């Protein structure tokens, strides 16, 4: 995995680190312990990754497909002006200004598109 380096003085780096931590706290599963508990129930809203939709197994994708879906999710979660004129590299996106929840939701949608099952929501909600 390539490391991303924040350019600037210690104050700027600390500010970016704080923004990233705040964005992580915005996720429904706040702590790493929550995310690592693979046996936790799917008791979220049915159309989310924490609900019925999240029970879907990822099938038929290569590791490269999954990486491509992640990159597309980053671009899709970027501010609107960035989507109109996307940078050549994901590293050029304003990561500190992007919502991790938006990236996560977009990743799920892109995985479903690649599997050919988008939108994968319970039938009763369609």
N, C-alpha and C positions, 0 to 999 in steps of 0.2 A: 504494500500500500504506500502510495506517495504521501509524504508529509506536506502539510500546508504551512508556510511560514508567514506570520503577520509582520508586515513592515511597520516600523515606527519605534517610538521609545517605549519604555516600560509602562508608562501610563496608558498609552494607546493599546498595548498588548493586554494589559489588565482589564481595560474597558471592553475589548472584544471578548475576552474570556468570560467576563461577567454577563455579557449579552448572550453568549452561547449557553451558559448555565441557566439563565432566566428562561431561554427558549425551551430548554430541556424540561424545566419545571412546568411548562405549559402543557406538556403531554399528559394524557390521561393516566398512564402508568409512569408515575414520577420517579421511582427509585429503580436502580439496577436490579435489586432483589426482586421486585415485582416482575420485571421483564424476564428474568432468568427462571422464574417459577413456571415451567412449561405445563404443569398440571393444573394451573389456575383455571377457573370456569370461564366459559364464553358467555358472560352475563351482561354484556354491553348492549347498546341499541342494535337490533338485528342487522341493519345495513352497514355496520362498521366492522373493522377488524377485530374488535373486542366482542362482537356478537356472532350471530349465525354465519355471517359472511366470512369471518375469520377462521372458521373450521375447515374451509376449503384447502385441500392439499395442493401444493404447487407441483404440477406434473408436466412432463414433456418439454421442459426448458433446460437449456445448458447454462453453465455458470456465466458464459458471456451474455446470454439473453438476460439473465438476472442483473448483471452489471449494466447492460444497456438500459434496462428498465429503471434502474436507480439513477443513472445519468439523466434520462428523460424526465424523471420525477423532479430532479433538482431544477432543470430548466423550466418545467411547468409551474413549479412553486415560486419561481422568481417574480419580482415585481413586474407589472404589465409592460412597462417600457423596455425591460430587458428581454421580454418574450418577442417583442417586435423587432429588436435588433440584438439577437443573442450573441454573446461573446463566443469566441472560438474555443474557449476552455471553461469547464465547470469551475475551475479555480478562480476565474475572473468574475464569478457571480458574487453578489453582496451577501455572503452567507450569514453574517451577523444580523441582517435585516429580514431574513427569511424564516418562515414558520416551520419548525420541525414537524408539527402536526400536519401541515399542508404537504410537506415532502412525503411523510408516511402514507397519507391518504392517496396521494398521486402514485406512489410506488405500487400500492395495492391495485389500483386501476390499471396501471401499465402491465403488471404481471397478468391480470385477467385478460387484457387485450392480447397479449402474446400467447396465452393459453386458448384464446378464442371463446371465452365465456363472459365477456364484459357486456352489460353490467351484471354482476353476480349478486343479485339481491334475492331474498326469499320471495317466492311466487306471490304470496299474499300481499306483498308490498309493491308489486309492479302495477 
